Amino acid sequence: MKLISRIVERLALVVLMIGGVGMLMSMFLGVADIVGTQILLIPVPGPRELTESTMVLIVFGALAYAQIRRAHIRVELVYFQMPPRVRAVMDVITDLAAMAFFGLILSQAISEAQYSLQIGEATVGLIRFPLWPARFTLAAGCALMILQLTLHLIQDLIRIKTGEGLENDPLGILQKVE
């Protein structure tokens, strides 16, 4: 399981970095468009279309990495007051709910991506960007998230049995009530 976790973490990090590059591209293109339009009176074609496509990469590329770090939002006021086994049960419930949620998104995303590729869907504008890569990226991000949630589910079920706290807690915050 550690090997699979390492592979998923590296894959999530690569996707996160690609999302970061996409964010930089969107940022530079947006600045170029503003400078070109407002100062040079020469608009840059296609910034909106490119930004729309890279937003999917930025958001869905970061989901799995945030889950690896358990950095998604939770109500810590209650969570930290519970013993480790109860926290593990709460994490299992969260893992299952998130798996169901992202499973629904994944099933729809796959259908939409296939349809988008089939019809050659593209943005409307001066520069036509194909939309199917963004749709497949959304599906891949959801699949990676579900894989990470599955790994966390196994880890959390083991935590229920053993009563141990989380391993990924460098500040010792989650070991507070032991």
Salt bridges, closest charged atoms under 4 A:
GLU9 OE2 - ARG69 NH2 2.83
GLU52 OE2 - ARG48 NE 3.12
ASP91 OD2 - ARG70 NH1 3.71
ASP91 OD1 - ARG74 NH1 3.22
ASP91 OD2 - ARG159 NH1 2.99
GLU121 OE1 - ARG135 NE 2.96
ASP156 OD1 - ARG70 NH2 2.85
ASP156 OD1 - ARG159 NH1 2.53
GLU178 OE2 - ARG87 NH2 3.68
